[in-house]
Amino acid sequence: MHHVQRTGWGNMIGGVAERSYEPLDLADLAAITSFAMRSLGAVFDRARVAALYRDRLLLLALAQGSALHYLDGTNGIKDFDVWAFFEAGPGKPFPHRKRWCTDLGPSRFGRHPGDAGYSGRRLDLMGRSIEVVRGENAEDAVRRWLASSARSAVALRQKPVFCLFPESSFGKRIN
């Protein structure tokens, strides 16, 4: 895990708003990574097919609107979209139509008005199992998938994608 830490993720409370325009920095990405990894652990514990991929995580990425906000500081954050990419292999693909939602809790990013019952911004976790060519690193495998005609890949590559894991690529834009 990347060890950039900000004290008070939960101490700075933002209001209820469609979007947060608070800046995102590396410490925030580290906190998002930590939340996402814990969420993945819970997914593996309760979803039988997903559990087949417990030891196959290639790359975790911040994507969509929150990644654009990290890049430009002006898009605003409705929620945090994190994508987990796994090396294909087990008999069934990672559950690709499933979205797991987690409450990030109180923070300076506030809460979206449509997220009743949440105390903070929502983290949406999605996953894909992708083929890895022999000798290919995680970033290149994900880049190749992003360049594919898969509907999700086409949508995802329209905005920046930033690596959260592995730590060696933390914070790096991969598209």
Summary of the structure (lengths in Angstrom):
residues: 175
radius of gyration: 15.7
end to end distance: 22.0
largest distance: 48.1
contacts: 541
relative contact order: 0.22
helix: 30%
strand: 21%
